Amino acid sequence: MGEKKQKEDSKPVFVFGKKNYKFMFIGLVIIALGFILMSGGGSDDPNVFNPDIFSWRRIRLAPTLVLIGFGIQIYAILLNPDKKS
């Protein structure tokens, strides 16, 4: 009888709150977008140089988005959802 009562009372406890998971998802989307923007620019022929690999999008924008995404991930981990403002 005691085991049945314990099973009914024990709910799954998540490490993070709903707000934390939202920020984590947003961070993952931004990181993925950064890596997508970083891809491409290669050449099919290895003897031909393609200067498009040094475009502003691949050198500045994409790594910045990845770093911002990692920053959001850190914020999501450190965010305390129980704190009342």
Number of C-alpha atoms within 10 A of each C-alpha: 5 6 8 8 9 10 9 8 9 8 8 6 7 7 7 15 15 10 13 19 14 12 19 20 15 16 24 17 14 20 24 16 15 22 15 12 17 20 12 10 13 13 13 9 8 8 7 9 11 13 10 13 16 11 12 10 16 20 13 12 14 22 17 15 20 22 15 16 24 17 14 20 21 14 15 22 16 11 15 13 12 9 6 5 3
